[in-house]
Amino acid sequence: MVLDRHFSHSDVVQGDTKTSPFLISEKLSNGYINNNEEQITLLAAAVHSAHDSIVITTTELDYPGPEIVFVNKAFSQMTGYQPSEIIGKTPRILQGPNTDRKVFKNLKTLLRNGQVFFGEAINYRKDGTEFYNQWHIEPITNSEGELTHYLAIQRDVTDKINTRKKLIYDAFHDSLTGLHNRAWFLEELQNCLKKANEYQDYVFALLFLDLDGFKLINDSLGHSVGDIFLQDVAQRITNSLRDQDKLARLGGDEFTIIIDDVKDLSIISEISDRIQNSLQQPLIVDSQEIFTSGSIGITLSTMGYESGEEMVRDADLAMYRAKSLGKSRSAIFNKTMHKVAVKRLNLENDLRKALEKKQFETYYQPIVNVADQSIVGFESLLRWHHPEQGFISPVGFIPLAEETGLIVEIGEWVLHQACIQSSLWKNLIPFHSFFINVNLSPRQFKQSNLVQKVEEILQQTQCDRHLIKLEITESAILETDNKADTMLNQLKELGIKLCIDDFGTGYSSLSRLYQLPIDILKIDACFIRAIGKHEKKEKILESIVNLAHNLDMEVVAEGVETEIQFQKVKQNQCEYVQGYLFGRPTTSDEIEKLLRKKYLTELLS
């Protein structure tokens, strides 16, 4: 069938408007519509009222292209062109600067071969605005099988494309800062590594940046201020980089940067310095100045990495090295760091099994009464007998246990052992009571169920509660803010005594100290070591003792190793001393021998 190219609106009457344009296309292309006026009228009504845009053109594919002979109402609504403005024009009128010419090259190839075209392209409305146009074009032949026209069914899929683009954007961008995210960065890093392995003269550096003290900002000023701060940090880092460098936010306060195409290694330090300097400038939020800095770990592609994850891991290790050196600085990864990290990981794995395998042992160091130099108690100290490494000092594993949270379970075990030992010694020397001090770690002190756990251990062991003293560091109390008051009072209600350990090294408010239910202050050993060497610290020692006594607290001087030190703390009226001068930490068996010799022998004699 041949359609009249001057088909107009006056030829259209109401018909079956629900007829699918694709069904119409099928009927036209297969000649199912007979040359019957009634059928033509029905077809015209359906085409005109269809929801999809329908365009019929001539068959010239060479420049200047086919002419438009018919458009329906949906076409005018989609493009803004009325039939009178578009009839006789070429469909090229819809093209513009962002239209993909390759799409139309493919279109012509398919149509020349008598095939159907289906695709998408950016087109332009009459007002110049862009939209994504989805095209379905196929040839129309007459009853003799001769090509007469092309039928194009079009649909505006802009919303669909934009939704798809947004999903892709969101998948590879950080919603808070607008920077690329971890997924994008790892893919980009892998591409850079592939390039570095293919071209020897291509070198890049990876920077891993972690903000110093961001948790404090979040906790003290709130997450909304923290978010504003991170957005500002992201912009500062961006402004410090070159156009070719790549920046991503891995999450939290961690950022990664690819310094691309490094020709001179000095550019790495220059960019690192620019970032550091920009971060040190204060941010003002609600009239309040906020300060931060960043620790940066650096690794180079010349290390021969195969995977991006390995490179990020090593840059992360270098960043932690930078933090350990004092923060607000950079550190370059070397293989020694990796060995240290592997050793630490192995130690952590062994530490997790140490309790189960009974590798821990509690040692006890005597605490002596200054007045008569008699033993009145002991401090319980943890020791680890590693099956391969032998004895490991607490300095070598307590910080790791604290960091990993293992200290909570370990601390409960130590308290349980101390309570059992207290009962054993009381049965051994019934006429003499020895108290035992047990250290409570900062991590333990933050546990909401701490009081419940301590109560359970006291009930299980049935020890004399008044002989158990919990030592809590000054800093641990401060980290819990006003919650410490409630926690300490609840612990006191259990019948135990409380000590502040390492007093004088923190930054506690003296106005708060008198409010806390503390029985004993343990003066840090640094003040004892200063005796005879540092006059100001000696005066601080005297002041601390006076302060404690004014608050009805007793005082223990830690780290007493010489007679001169002992005489000084005695002069300052400290009640108790602890240190190598009176005994090193030793096993419970050795302590039992000591008690038997001193007290049972005296009793028998």
C-alpha positions as CSV (number, residue, x, y, z in Angstrom):
1,M,0.0,0.0,0.0
2,V,1.2,3.5,-0.7
3,L,0.5,6.3,1.9
4,D,-0.4,9.7,0.7
5,R,2.6,12.0,1.7
6,H,0.1,14.8,2.2
7,F,-1.7,12.9,4.9
8,S,-3.1,15.7,7.2
9,H,-5.1,16.2,10.4
10,S,-8.3,16.8,8.4
11,D,-8.0,13.2,7.2
12,V,-8.2,11.9,10.8
13,V,-11.3,10.7,12.4
14,Q,-11.8,9.1,15.9
15,G,-10.9,5.5,16.0
16,D,-9.3,2.8,18.1
17,T,-6.7,4.9,20.0
18,K,-5.4,1.9,22.0
19,T,-3.9,0.3,18.9
20,S,-0.2,-0.3,19.6
21,P,2.1,1.7,17.3
22,F,4.2,-1.5,16.9
23,L,1.2,-3.4,15.7
24,I,0.5,-0.5,13.3
25,S,4.1,-0.8,12.1
26,E,3.7,-4.5,11.6
27,K,0.5,-4.1,9.6
28,L,2.0,-1.4,7.4
29,S,5.2,-3.2,6.7
30,N,3.5,-6.5,5.9
31,G,0.8,-4.9,3.8
32,Y,-2.0,-6.1,6.0
33,I,-4.0,-2.9,5.4
34,N,-6.0,-3.1,2.2
35,N,-6.5,0.0,0.1
36,N,-9.9,0.5,1.8
37,E,-11.0,4.0,2.8
38,E,-12.6,2.8,6.1
39,Q,-9.5,0.9,7.1
40,I,-7.3,3.9,6.2
41,T,-9.4,6.2,8.3
42,L,-9.2,3.9,11.3
43,L,-5.5,3.5,10.8
44,A,-5.0,7.3,10.6
45,A,-6.9,7.8,13.8
46,A,-4.9,5.2,15.7
47,V,-1.6,6.6,14.4
48,H,-2.5,10.2,15.2
49,S,-3.7,9.4,18.7
50,A,-0.9,7.0,19.7
51,H,1.0,7.9,22.9
52,D,4.3,7.3,21.1
53,S,5.7,9.7,18.6
54,I,5.2,8.5,15.0
55,V,7.0,9.9,12.0
56,I,6.7,8.7,8.4
57,T,9.5,9.7,5.9
58,T,10.5,9.2,2.3
59,T,13.2,6.7,1.6
60,E,16.2,8.9,0.6
61,L,19.1,8.0,2.9
62,D,21.8,10.0,1.2
63,Y,22.4,13.6,2.0
64,P,20.3,15.7,2.7
65,G,18.3,12.7,3.8
66,P,14.6,11.7,3.7
67,E,11.7,14.2,4.0
68,I,9.2,14.0,6.8
69,V,5.7,13.4,5.3
70,F,3.7,12.8,8.5
71,V,4.0,13.3,12.3
72,N,1.4,12.6,14.9
73,K,0.3,14.7,17.9
74,A,2.7,12.9,20.2
75,F,5.6,14.0,18.1
76,S,4.6,17.7,18.4
77,Q,4.2,17.3,22.2
78,M,7.6,15.7,22.5
79,T,9.6,18.0,20.2
80,G,7.6,21.3,20.2
81,Y,7.4,21.3,16.4
82,Q,4.0,21.6,14.8
83,P,3.2,19.6,11.6
84,S,3.3,22.7,9.5
85,E,6.9,23.4,10.7
86,I,8.2,19.9,10.2
87,I,6.5,18.4,7.1
88,G,9.0,18.5,4.2
89,K,12.0,18.8,6.5
90,T,14.6,16.1,7.2
91,P,14.8,14.4,10.6
92,R,18.3,16.0,10.8
93,I,16.4,19.0,12.2
94,L,16.3,17.1,15.6
95,Q,20.1,16.6,15.7
96,G,22.6,18.8,17.6
97,P,26.1,19.1,19.0
98,N,25.7,16.1,21.4
99,T,24.0,13.8,18.9
100,D,26.1,10.7,18.4
101,R,26.8,10.5,14.6
102,K,27.8,6.8,14.9
103,V,24.2,5.9,15.8
104,F,23.0,7.4,12.5
105,K,25.7,5.7,10.5
106,N,24.5,2.4,11.9
107,L,20.9,3.4,11.2
108,K,21.6,4.0,7.5
109,T,23.5,0.7,7.2
110,L,20.6,-1.3,8.6
111,L,18.0,0.4,6.6
112,R,19.9,0.0,3.3
113,N,19.9,-3.7,4.0
114,G,16.2,-3.7,4.6
115,Q,16.6,-4.3,8.3
116,V,14.9,-2.7,11.3
117,F,16.8,-0.1,13.4
118,F,16.4,0.2,17.1
119,G,18.5,2.6,19.2
120,E,18.9,5.7,21.3
121,A,20.3,9.2,20.6
122,I,20.3,12.6,22.0
123,N,17.9,14.9,20.0
124,Y,16.9,18.5,20.4
125,R,13.5,20.1,20.9
126,K,12.4,23.2,19.1
127,D,13.5,25.3,22.2
128,G,17.0,23.8,22.0
129,T,16.7,21.5,25.1
130,E,18.1,18.0,24.9
131,F,16.2,14.8,25.3
132,Y,17.0,11.1,24.9
133,N,15.1,9.7,21.9
134,Q,14.5,6.0,21.5
135,W,14.0,5.1,17.9
136,H,12.3,2.2,16.2
137,I,12.5,2.5,12.4
138,E,11.5,0.0,9.8
139,P,10.7,0.1,6.0
140,I,7.2,0.2,4.6
141,T,6.5,-1.6,1.3
142,N,3.6,-1.7,-1.0
143,S,1.7,-4.7,-2.2
144,E,4.4,-5.4,-4.8
145,G,7.1,-5.4,-2.1
146,E,8.5,-2.1,-3.2
147,L,10.0,0.2,-0.5
148,T,7.8,3.3,-0.2
149,H,8.4,4.9,3.2
150,Y,10.1,4.6,6.5
151,L,8.1,4.4,9.7
152,A,9.7,5.7,12.8
153,I,8.2,5.2,16.2
154,Q,9.9,7.4,18.9
155,R,9.8,7.6,22.6
156,D,11.2,10.2,25.0
157,V,13.3,8.1,27.5
158,T,15.1,11.0,29.2
159,D,13.8,10.1,32.6
160,K,14.8,6.5,32.2
161,I,18.3,7.4,31.0
162,N,18.8,10.0,33.8
163,T,17.6,7.4,36.4
164,R,20.1,4.9,35.0
165,K,22.8,7.5,35.0
166,K,22.0,8.5,38.6
167,L,22.2,4.8,39.6
168,I,25.6,4.5,38.0
169,Y,26.8,7.8,39.5
170,D,25.6,6.8,43.0
171,A,27.4,3.5,42.6
172,F,30.7,5.2,42.1
173,H,30.4,8.4,44.2
174,D,30.2,9.3,47.8
175,S,26.9,10.9,48.6
176,L,28.3,13.3,51.3
177,T,31.3,14.8,49.5
178,G,30.5,14.1,45.9
179,L,33.9,12.5,45.5
180,H,34.5,9.1,43.9
181,N,34.0,6.2,46.3
182,R,35.9,3.1,47.2
183,A,34.4,1.0,44.3
184,W,35.5,3.5,41.7
185,F,38.9,4.1,43.2
186,L,39.9,0.4,43.4
187,E,38.9,0.0,39.7
188,E,40.8,3.1,38.7
189,L,43.8,2.0,40.8
190,Q,43.8,-1.4,39.1
191,N,43.8,0.3,35.7
192,C,46.8,2.5,36.8
193,L,48.7,-0.7,38.0
194,K,48.0,-2.4,34.7
195,K,49.4,0.6,32.9
196,A,52.5,0.8,35.2
197,N,53.2,-2.9,34.5
198,E,53.0,-2.4,30.8
199,Y,55.0,0.8,30.5
200,Q,58.2,1.1,32.6
201,D,58.3,4.9,32.4
202,Y,54.9,5.3,33.9
203,V,55.0,5.8,37.7
204,F,52.3,6.8,40.1
205,A,52.0,7.2,43.8
206,L,49.1,6.3,46.2
207,L,48.4,8.5,49.2
208,F,46.3,7.2,52.0
209,L,45.1,10.1,54.2
210,D,43.4,9.7,57.6
211,L,42.2,12.8,59.6
212,D,43.7,13.2,63.0
213,G,41.2,13.7,65.8
214,F,38.1,13.5,63.6
215,K,36.3,11.2,66.1
216,L,36.6,13.9,68.8
217,I,35.0,16.5,66.4
218,N,32.1,14.1,65.7
219,D,31.6,13.2,69.3
220,S,31.9,16.7,70.8
221,L,30.2,18.8,68.1
222,G,27.8,16.3,66.5
223,H,27.6,14.4,63.2
224,S,26.0,17.3,61.3
225,V,29.1,19.5,62.0
226,G,31.3,16.5,61.2
227,D,29.6,16.2,57.8
228,I,30.2,19.8,57.1
229,F,33.8,19.4,58.1
230,L,34.3,16.4,55.8
231,Q,32.8,18.3,52.9
232,D,35.2,21.2,53.5
233,V,38.1,18.7,53.9
234,A,37.2,17.1,50.5
235,Q,37.3,20.5,48.8
236,R,40.6,21.4,50.4
237,I,42.2,18.2,49.2
238,T,40.8,18.7,45.7
239,N,42.2,22.2,45.6
240,S,45.6,20.8,46.5
241,L,45.8,18.4,43.6
242,R,46.7,18.7,40.0
243,D,44.0,18.1,37.3
244,Q,45.3,14.6,36.4
245,D,45.3,13.4,40.0
246,K,42.5,11.2,41.3
247,L,40.8,11.6,44.7
248,A,38.3,9.3,46.5
249,R,36.7,9.0,49.9
250,L,37.0,5.5,51.1
251,G,34.7,6.1,54.0
252,G,34.6,7.8,57.4
253,D,37.6,10.2,57.5
254,E,39.8,8.2,55.1
255,F,40.7,9.5,51.7
256,T,42.9,8.1,48.9
257,I,44.7,9.9,46.2
258,I,46.5,8.8,43.0
259,I,49.3,11.1,42.1
260,D,49.3,10.3,38.4
261,D,52.3,10.1,36.0
262,V,55.1,11.0,38.4
263,K,58.1,12.3,36.5
264,D,59.9,13.7,39.5
265,L,59.5,12.2,43.0
266,S,59.6,15.6,44.5
267,I,56.0,16.3,43.3
268,I,54.8,13.7,45.8
269,S,56.2,15.6,48.8
270,E,55.0,18.9,47.3
271,I,51.4,17.7,47.0
272,S,51.5,16.0,50.5
273,D,52.8,19.3,51.9
274,R,50.0,21.3,50.2
275,I,47.4,18.9,51.6
276,Q,48.9,19.2,55.1
277,N,49.0,22.9,55.0
278,S,45.4,23.2,53.7
279,L,44.1,20.9,56.4
280,Q,45.8,22.9,59.2
281,Q,43.7,26.0,58.3
282,P,40.8,26.3,60.8
283,L,37.2,25.7,59.7
284,I,34.6,28.0,61.2
285,V,31.2,26.4,61.9
286,D,28.7,28.4,63.9
287,S,31.3,30.9,65.0
288,Q,33.5,28.0,66.4
289,E,37.0,27.3,65.0
290,I,37.7,23.6,64.3
291,F,41.2,22.4,63.8
292,T,42.5,19.2,62.4
293,S,45.5,17.7,60.5
294,G,46.1,14.6,58.5
295,S,48.4,11.6,58.6
296,I,49.4,10.4,55.1
297,G,50.8,7.0,54.1
298,I,52.5,6.8,50.7
299,T,53.5,3.9,48.4
300,L,54.8,3.8,44.9
301,S,53.8,1.7,41.9
302,T,57.5,0.8,41.5
303,M,57.1,-1.7,44.4
304,G,55.7,-4.2,41.8
305,Y,52.1,-4.5,43.0
306,E,49.7,-6.8,41.2
307,S,46.5,-5.8,42.9
308,G,45.1,-2.4,44.1
309,E,44.0,-3.9,47.4
310,E,47.7,-4.7,48.3
311,M,48.7,-1.2,47.4
312,V,46.0,0.3,49.6
313,R,47.0,-2.0,52.4
314,D,50.6,-0.9,52.3
315,A,49.6,2.8,52.1
316,D,47.4,2.3,55.1
317,L,50.3,0.7,57.0
318,A,52.4,3.7,56.2
319,M,49.7,6.0,57.3
320,Y,49.6,4.3,60.7
321,R,53.3,4.7,60.9
322,A,52.9,8.4,60.3
323,K,50.4,8.6,63.1
324,S,52.7,6.8,65.5
325,L,55.5,9.3,64.7
326,G,53.3,12.2,65.9
327,K,50.5,12.7,63.4
328,S,50.2,15.6,60.9
329,R,53.0,14.0,58.8
330,S,53.7,11.6,56.0
331,A,55.5,8.3,55.9
332,I,56.6,6.2,52.8
333,F,55.9,2.5,52.9
334,N,58.8,0.1,53.1
335,K,59.0,-3.6,53.4
336,T,59.9,-3.5,57.0
337,M,56.4,-2.0,57.7
338,H,54.9,-5.0,56.0
339,K,56.9,-7.4,58.1
340,V,55.8,-5.6,61.3
341,A,52.2,-5.7,60.2
342,V,52.4,-9.4,59.5
343,K,54.0,-10.0,62.9
344,R,51.3,-8.0,64.5
345,L,48.6,-9.9,62.7
346,N,50.1,-13.2,63.8
347,L,50.4,-11.9,67.4
348,E,46.7,-10.9,67.3
349,N,45.7,-14.4,66.1
350,D,47.8,-16.0,68.9
351,L,46.4,-13.6,71.4
352,R,42.9,-14.6,70.5
353,K,43.8,-18.2,71.4
354,A,45.9,-17.5,74.5
355,L,43.1,-17.6,77.0
356,E,41.7,-20.9,75.6
357,K,45.1,-22.5,75.6
358,K,45.8,-21.2,79.2
359,Q,49.0,-19.3,78.2
360,F,48.2,-16.4,80.5
361,E,49.5,-16.2,84.1
362,T,48.9,-13.7,86.8
363,Y,52.0,-12.3,88.7
364,Y,51.8,-10.3,91.9
365,Q,53.9,-7.4,93.1
366,P,53.9,-6.6,96.8
367,I,52.4,-3.3,98.1
368,V,54.0,-2.3,101.3
369,N,52.9,-0.2,104.3
370,V,55.3,2.7,104.6
371,A,55.0,2.9,108.4
372,D,56.3,-0.6,109.2
373,Q,57.3,-1.9,105.7
374,S,55.0,-4.9,106.0
375,I,53.2,-6.4,103.0
376,V,49.6,-5.3,103.0
377,G,48.6,-6.3,99.5
378,F,49.5,-7.0,95.9
379,E,48.9,-5.7,92.4
380,S,47.8,-8.4,90.0
381,L,49.8,-8.2,86.8
382,L,49.3,-10.2,83.6
383,R,52.0,-12.3,81.9
384,W,51.8,-14.2,78.6
385,H,53.9,-17.3,78.0
386,H,53.9,-17.7,74.2
387,P,54.6,-21.3,73.1
388,E,57.1,-20.0,70.4
389,Q,58.2,-16.6,71.4
390,G,58.5,-17.3,75.1
391,F,57.7,-14.6,77.7
392,I,56.0,-11.6,76.1
393,S,56.0,-8.3,78.1
394,P,52.6,-6.7,78.8
395,V,53.9,-3.7,76.8
396,G,54.0,-6.1,73.8
397,F,50.4,-7.2,73.9
398,I,48.2,-5.1,76.2
399,P,47.9,-2.2,73.7
400,L,47.0,-4.8,71.0
401,A,44.4,-6.4,73.3
402,E,43.0,-3.0,74.1
403,E,42.7,-2.1,70.4
404,T,41.1,-5.3,69.3
405,G,38.7,-5.5,72.3
406,L,40.2,-8.7,73.5
407,I,41.1,-6.9,76.7
408,V,37.5,-7.2,77.9
409,E,37.6,-11.0,78.1
410,I,41.2,-11.0,79.3
411,G,40.4,-8.4,82.0
412,E,37.5,-10.5,83.3
413,W,39.7,-13.5,83.5
414,V,42.4,-11.6,85.5
415,L,39.8,-10.3,88.0
416,H,38.4,-13.9,88.4
417,Q,41.9,-15.2,89.1
418,A,42.7,-12.4,91.5
419,C,39.5,-13.1,93.5
420,I,40.3,-16.8,93.7
421,Q,43.8,-16.0,94.8
422,S,42.5,-13.6,97.5
423,S,40.4,-16.4,99.0
424,L,43.4,-18.8,98.9
425,W,45.7,-16.4,100.7
426,K,43.0,-15.6,103.3
427,N,42.6,-19.3,104.0
428,L,46.4,-19.7,104.2
429,I,47.0,-16.8,106.5
430,P,43.5,-16.3,108.2
431,F,44.8,-13.8,110.8
432,H,46.1,-11.4,108.1
433,S,44.2,-9.9,105.2
434,F,45.9,-9.0,102.0
435,F,44.1,-6.8,99.4
436,I,44.6,-7.3,95.7
437,N,44.6,-4.5,93.2
438,V,43.3,-5.4,89.7
439,N,43.7,-3.1,86.7
440,L,40.6,-2.2,84.8
441,S,41.4,-1.2,81.2
442,P,39.8,1.8,79.5
443,R,38.0,-0.5,77.1
444,Q,36.5,-2.4,80.0
445,F,35.4,0.8,81.8
446,K,33.4,1.7,78.7
447,Q,31.4,-1.6,78.8
448,S,27.8,-1.0,79.7
449,N,27.6,-4.3,81.6
450,L,30.8,-3.8,83.6
451,V,29.1,-3.6,87.0
452,Q,27.1,-6.7,86.2
453,K,30.2,-8.7,85.2
454,V,32.2,-7.6,88.3
455,E,29.2,-8.6,90.5
456,E,29.0,-12.1,88.8
457,I,32.7,-12.7,89.4
458,L,32.5,-11.7,93.0
459,Q,29.5,-14.1,93.6
460,Q,31.2,-16.9,91.7
461,T,34.4,-16.7,93.7
462,Q,32.9,-15.8,97.1
463,C,35.9,-13.7,98.0
464,D,36.0,-11.0,100.6
465,R,34.9,-8.0,98.5
466,H,36.6,-5.5,100.7
467,L,39.9,-7.0,99.8
468,I,39.5,-6.3,96.0
469,K,40.6,-2.9,94.7
470,L,40.0,-1.9,91.0
471,E,42.6,0.4,89.5
472,I,41.3,2.7,86.8
473,T,43.6,5.2,84.9
474,E,43.0,8.9,85.1
475,S,42.5,9.1,81.3
476,A,40.0,6.2,81.3
477,I,37.8,8.1,83.7
478,L,38.0,11.2,81.6
479,E,37.1,9.5,78.4
480,T,33.7,8.5,79.8
481,D,32.8,12.1,80.8
482,N,30.1,12.3,83.4
483,K,29.1,8.7,82.9
484,A,32.2,7.8,85.1
485,D,30.5,9.1,88.2
486,T,27.5,6.7,87.9
487,M,29.7,3.7,86.9
488,L,32.1,4.3,89.8
489,N,29.3,4.7,92.4
490,Q,27.7,1.5,91.2
491,L,31.1,-0.3,91.5
492,K,31.5,1.1,95.1
493,E,28.1,-0.3,96.0
494,L,29.4,-3.8,95.3
495,G,31.7,-3.4,98.4
496,I,35.0,-3.1,96.5
497,K,37.5,-0.2,96.7
498,L,38.6,2.1,93.8
499,C,42.0,3.5,92.9
500,I,43.0,6.1,90.3
501,D,46.1,4.7,88.6
502,D,49.0,6.7,87.1
503,F,47.6,9.9,88.7
504,G,49.4,13.1,87.6
505,T,49.9,12.1,83.9
506,G,46.4,13.0,82.7
507,Y,44.5,16.2,82.5
508,S,41.7,15.7,85.0
509,S,39.8,18.6,86.5
510,L,40.5,18.9,90.2
511,S,37.0,20.2,90.6
512,R,35.7,16.8,89.4
513,L,38.1,14.7,91.5
514,Y,36.4,15.4,94.8
515,Q,33.1,14.3,93.3
516,L,34.3,10.8,92.5
517,P,34.1,7.9,95.0
518,I,37.8,7.2,94.9
519,D,39.6,5.5,97.9
520,I,43.2,5.6,96.7
521,L,45.5,7.6,94.5
522,K,48.4,5.8,92.9
523,I,51.1,8.4,92.0
524,D,52.7,7.7,88.6
525,A,56.3,6.4,88.7
526,C,57.6,9.4,86.7
527,F,57.3,11.6,89.8
528,I,59.2,9.0,91.9
529,R,62.0,8.7,89.4
530,A,62.3,12.5,89.5
531,I,63.2,12.5,93.2
532,G,66.6,14.1,93.6
533,K,66.6,15.1,89.9
534,H,63.7,17.4,89.2
535,E,62.7,19.9,92.0
536,K,59.4,20.9,90.3
537,K,58.2,17.4,90.0
538,E,59.1,16.8,93.7
539,K,56.8,19.7,94.5
540,I,54.0,18.3,92.4
541,L,54.5,15.0,94.2
542,E,54.0,16.8,97.5
543,S,51.0,18.6,96.2
544,I,49.3,15.4,94.9
545,V,49.7,13.7,98.4
546,N,48.3,16.7,100.1
547,L,45.4,16.8,97.7
548,A,44.6,13.2,98.2
549,H,44.7,13.5,102.0
550,N,42.4,16.5,101.9
551,L,39.9,14.4,99.9
552,D,40.2,11.5,102.5
553,M,42.1,9.3,100.0
554,E,45.1,7.1,100.7
555,V,48.2,7.3,98.5
556,V,50.4,4.6,96.9
557,A,53.7,5.7,95.4
558,E,54.6,3.4,92.4
559,G,58.0,2.6,91.1
560,V,60.0,3.0,94.3
561,E,63.4,1.5,93.6
562,T,65.9,3.3,95.9
563,E,66.1,4.0,99.6
564,I,66.3,7.8,98.8
565,Q,63.0,7.5,96.9
566,F,61.4,5.6,99.8
567,Q,62.5,8.2,102.4
568,K,61.1,11.0,100.3
569,V,57.6,9.4,99.9
570,K,57.7,8.6,103.6
571,Q,58.5,12.2,104.3
572,N,55.5,13.2,102.2
573,Q,53.4,10.8,104.3
574,C,52.4,8.4,101.6
575,E,50.6,5.4,103.1
576,Y,51.9,2.7,100.7
577,V,54.7,2.1,98.3
578,Q,55.2,-0.3,95.5
579,G,58.4,-1.0,93.5
580,Y,61.5,-3.1,93.0
581,L,62.9,-2.0,96.3
582,F,60.3,-4.2,98.0
583,G,59.7,-6.9,95.5
584,R,59.4,-7.6,91.8
585,P,56.3,-9.1,90.3
586,T,56.4,-12.9,90.7
587,T,54.2,-16.0,90.5
588,S,51.5,-16.8,93.0
589,D,53.5,-19.9,94.1
590,E,56.5,-17.7,95.0
591,I,54.2,-15.2,96.8
592,E,52.8,-18.2,98.8
593,K,56.3,-19.3,99.8
594,L,57.0,-15.7,100.9
595,L,53.9,-15.5,103.0
596,R,54.4,-18.9,104.6
597,K,58.0,-18.0,105.5
598,K,57.2,-14.6,106.9
599,Y,53.8,-15.2,108.7
600,L,53.5,-18.9,109.4
601,T,57.1,-19.1,110.6
602,E,56.6,-16.1,112.9
603,L,53.4,-17.7,114.2
604,L,55.1,-21.0,115.0
605,S,58.1,-19.2,116.6
